[in-house]
Amino acid sequence: MAVSDPAAVERSPTRRSLGIIPYLANLSAGRFVLWCYFIYWLLIVVRYFDPDPQIWLTSLGLSLIIGLALYLNTTRSGVVRVRLGRWPTFRLFLTPFCVSSFSAPVKGQRPPFRLIFSPRLWDVGLAIVIFVLLAAARFVARRLLRD
């Protein structure tokens, strides 16, 4: 079934009422990657947590400013106005928050991070294991719903 408005599918009542198995079975490649990004951010921010409220307030402020710019760019900058669902809109604001809050806790770590990657194999290994588990859960959910 072709859908002309993907946002309509995301906000439809049947789609919202689905459980975890149908959600995983219908998880697109793009959203799978976004979940992996979020999992890695969460893993690193928890592992290297910095309780300084200034970091979190700055990240929140940047999230609001950049998120609004992304929202306007996505929905109002073209000839045709685009309507986004709640989750895509939320992600436009969440992404800058995650990016800006990631850098402060990892700054000055010894040994230093390489780009965004932890120098500790445990961190990277745990992230990879979680990604593989998510992929396996997605695979199993697809098999369950196919049968």
Stockholm file with secondary structure:
# STOCKHOLM 1.0

chainA/1-147         MAVSDPAAVERSPTRRSLGIIPYLANLSAGRFVLWCYFIYWLLIVVRYFDPDPQIWLTSLGLSLIIGLALYLNTTRSGVVRVRLGRWPTFRLFLTPFCVSSFSAPVKGQRPPFRLIFSPRLWDVGLAIVIFVLLAAARFVARRLLRD
#=GR chainA/1-147 SS CCCSCHHHHHHSHHHHTCCHHHHHHTCCHHHHHHHHHHHHHHHHHHHTCCCCHHHHHHHHHHHHHHHHHHHHHHHTSSSSCCCCCHHHHHHHHHHHHHHHHHHHHHTTCSSCCBTTBCSSHHHHHHHHHHHHHHHHHHHHHHHHHHC
#=GC SS_cons         CCCSCHHHHHHSHHHHTCCHHHHHHTCCHHHHHHHHHHHHHHHHHHHTCCCCHHHHHHHHHHHHHHHHHHHHHHHTSSSSCCCCCHHHHHHHHHHHHHHHHHHHHHTTCSSCCBTTBCSSHHHHHHHHHHHHHHHHHHHHHHHHHHC
//
